[in-house]
Amino acid sequence: MSGQGFHVHGPHDHAVEHAAHGNDGFSNNIAVMTAILATVGAAFGYLGGATQNEAALFKNNAAIDKTQAANSWNYYQAKSSKQNLAELVMTLPGVDPKRYEAEVARYKAEKEDIKKEAEKWEASSTEWNHRSDQAMHKHHQWALATTAEQIAISLAAITLLTRKKWMMGLAYGVAGVGIVLGAMAWFAVH
């Protein structure tokens, strides 16, 4: 439209105006279905992203705990080396073995506590990895549900262009599959 009131119509303008002023139930149903599918798909997409972030956080926690476990095992190994040296010194000629018995006993006792600590970190790392795997599985379910909703939206657009009722049924069917996949993700059904 120009400043002088001159209006140029595009080839589709007449059809759009006619559909807007008419009572085309078929187009209206497709438009409403598309809006609902877009909303459901957006919710599924958000939940999929949230579970992916959760899985990454859990994996990070697993790595931190694995590092703590490795540090504890290194400390355990250092105590083992000191214990071994004290035991070796006890066997050397001219050395009073009684002097080193207390050290050997102390290192053995310290190693037990360090071993328990390392095993605790190992178990924690394993648990975080398990939780990460579960979250990633859930993320994949949300991603499949989102993809199904996006395909249903595409089928709805094709339905609107072709005005084929069987295509609308296909769009509803794929949307239903997406809803089922989303429900499976929500209720953690594997």
C-alpha positions as CSV (number, residue, x, y, z in Angstrom):
1,M,0.0,0.0,0.0
2,S,1.4,3.4,-0.9
3,G,0.8,6.8,0.6
4,Q,-1.9,7.6,-2.0
5,G,-4.2,4.8,-1.1
6,F,-3.1,2.5,-3.9
7,H,-3.3,-1.1,-2.8
8,V,-1.7,-4.1,-4.6
9,H,-3.0,-7.5,-3.9
10,G,-0.8,-10.6,-3.8
11,P,-2.0,-13.8,-5.4
12,H,-2.9,-15.3,-2.1
13,D,-4.5,-12.2,-0.5
14,H,-7.9,-12.9,-1.8
15,A,-7.8,-16.5,-0.5
16,V,-6.6,-15.4,2.9
17,E,-9.3,-12.7,3.2
18,H,-11.9,-15.2,2.0
19,A,-10.8,-17.8,4.6
20,A,-10.7,-15.1,7.3
21,H,-14.2,-13.9,6.6
22,G,-15.7,-17.3,5.7
23,N,-16.5,-20.1,7.9
24,D,-14.0,-22.7,6.8
25,G,-14.2,-25.2,9.6
26,F,-11.5,-27.4,8.0
27,S,-8.9,-24.6,7.9
28,N,-9.9,-23.5,11.4
29,N,-9.5,-27.0,12.8
30,I,-6.1,-27.3,11.2
31,A,-5.1,-23.9,12.6
32,V,-6.2,-24.8,16.1
33,M,-4.5,-28.2,15.9
34,T,-1.3,-26.6,14.7
35,A,-1.3,-24.1,17.6
36,I,-1.9,-26.9,20.1
37,L,0.8,-29.0,18.6
38,A,3.3,-26.1,18.6
39,T,2.5,-25.5,22.3
40,V,2.9,-29.2,23.2
41,G,6.1,-29.4,21.1
42,A,7.5,-26.4,22.8
43,A,6.8,-27.9,26.2
44,F,8.4,-31.2,25.2
45,G,11.4,-29.3,23.8
46,Y,11.9,-27.4,27.0
47,L,11.7,-30.6,29.1
48,G,14.1,-32.3,26.8
49,G,16.6,-29.5,27.2
50,A,16.2,-29.5,30.9
51,T,16.9,-33.2,31.2
52,Q,19.9,-32.8,28.9
53,N,21.3,-30.1,31.2
54,E,20.5,-32.3,34.2
55,A,22.4,-35.2,32.6
56,A,25.4,-33.0,32.0
57,L,25.4,-31.7,35.6
58,F,25.2,-35.3,36.9
59,K,28.1,-36.3,34.6
60,N,30.1,-33.4,35.8
61,N,29.5,-34.5,39.4
62,A,30.6,-38.0,38.5
63,A,33.8,-36.7,37.1
64,I,34.5,-34.6,40.2
65,D,33.9,-37.6,42.5
66,K,36.0,-39.8,40.2
67,T,38.8,-37.3,40.6
68,Q,38.4,-37.3,44.4
69,A,38.5,-41.1,44.3
70,A,41.7,-41.0,42.2
71,N,43.3,-38.6,44.7
72,S,42.3,-40.8,47.6
73,W,43.8,-43.9,45.8
74,N,47.0,-41.9,45.1
75,Y,47.2,-41.1,48.8
76,Y,46.6,-44.7,49.7
77,Q,49.4,-45.7,47.4
78,A,51.7,-43.2,49.0
79,K,50.9,-44.7,52.4
80,S,51.5,-48.2,51.0
81,S,54.9,-47.1,49.8
82,K,55.8,-45.6,53.2
83,Q,54.6,-48.8,54.9
84,N,56.7,-50.9,52.4
85,L,59.8,-48.8,53.1
86,A,59.3,-49.2,56.9
87,E,58.9,-52.9,56.5
88,L,62.1,-53.1,54.4
89,V,64.1,-51.1,56.9
90,M,63.0,-53.6,59.6
91,T,64.8,-56.3,57.7
92,L,68.1,-54.5,57.3
93,P,71.0,-55.7,59.5
94,G,71.9,-53.5,62.4
95,V,68.4,-51.9,62.6
96,D,66.1,-52.3,65.6
97,P,62.8,-53.6,64.1
98,K,60.8,-52.6,67.1
99,R,61.4,-49.0,66.2
100,Y,59.5,-49.4,62.9
101,E,56.7,-51.7,64.0
102,A,54.6,-48.7,65.2
103,E,55.1,-47.0,61.9
104,V,54.0,-50.0,59.9
105,A,51.0,-50.4,62.1
106,R,50.1,-46.7,61.8
107,Y,50.4,-46.9,57.9
108,K,48.2,-50.0,57.9
109,A,45.5,-48.2,60.0
110,E,45.7,-45.0,57.9
111,K,45.4,-47.0,54.7
112,E,42.1,-48.5,55.8
113,D,40.5,-45.1,56.4
114,I,41.9,-43.8,53.1
115,K,40.6,-47.0,51.3
116,K,37.1,-46.4,52.7
117,E,37.2,-42.8,51.6
118,A,38.3,-43.8,48.0
119,E,35.6,-46.4,47.8
120,K,33.0,-43.9,49.0
121,W,34.1,-41.5,46.2
122,E,34.1,-44.4,43.6
123,A,30.5,-45.3,44.7
124,S,29.4,-41.7,44.5
125,S,30.9,-41.4,41.0
126,T,29.1,-44.5,39.9
127,E,25.8,-43.2,41.3
128,W,26.2,-39.9,39.5
129,N,27.0,-41.7,36.2
130,H,23.9,-43.8,36.7
131,R,21.7,-40.7,37.3
132,S,23.3,-39.1,34.2
133,D,22.5,-42.1,32.1
134,Q,18.9,-42.1,33.3
135,A,18.5,-38.4,32.5
136,M,20.0,-38.9,29.0
137,H,17.5,-41.6,28.4
138,K,14.7,-39.3,29.5
139,H,16.1,-36.6,27.2
140,H,16.0,-38.9,24.3
141,Q,12.4,-39.7,25.0
142,W,11.6,-36.0,25.1
143,A,13.5,-35.5,21.9
144,L,11.5,-38.2,20.1
145,A,8.2,-36.7,21.4
146,T,9.2,-33.3,20.2
147,T,10.2,-34.6,16.8
148,A,6.9,-36.4,16.5
149,E,5.0,-33.1,17.3
150,Q,7.1,-31.2,14.7
151,I,6.3,-33.9,12.0
152,A,2.6,-33.6,12.9
153,I,2.8,-29.8,12.5
154,S,4.4,-30.3,9.0
155,L,1.7,-32.8,8.1
156,A,-0.9,-30.3,9.3
157,A,0.5,-27.7,6.9
158,I,0.5,-30.2,4.0
159,T,-3.1,-31.0,5.0
160,L,-4.1,-27.4,4.8
161,L,-2.5,-27.1,1.3
162,T,-3.9,-30.3,-0.1
163,R,-7.2,-30.3,1.9
164,K,-7.0,-34.1,2.2
165,K,-8.8,-35.5,5.2
166,W,-6.7,-38.7,5.3
167,M,-3.7,-36.4,5.7
168,M,-5.3,-34.8,8.7
169,G,-5.8,-38.2,10.2
170,L,-2.2,-38.9,9.6
171,A,-1.2,-35.7,11.3
172,Y,-3.4,-36.5,14.3
173,G,-1.9,-40.0,14.4
174,V,1.7,-38.8,14.5
175,A,0.7,-36.1,17.1
176,G,-0.8,-38.9,19.2
177,V,2.4,-40.9,19.0
178,G,4.2,-37.8,20.2
179,I,1.8,-37.4,23.1
180,V,2.4,-41.1,24.1
181,L,6.2,-40.6,23.8
182,G,5.9,-37.5,26.0
183,A,3.8,-39.3,28.6
184,M,6.4,-42.1,28.6
185,A,9.1,-39.5,29.3
186,W,7.0,-37.8,32.0
187,F,6.3,-41.1,33.8
188,A,9.8,-42.4,33.2
189,V,8.5,-45.5,31.3
190,H,11.4,-47.2,29.5
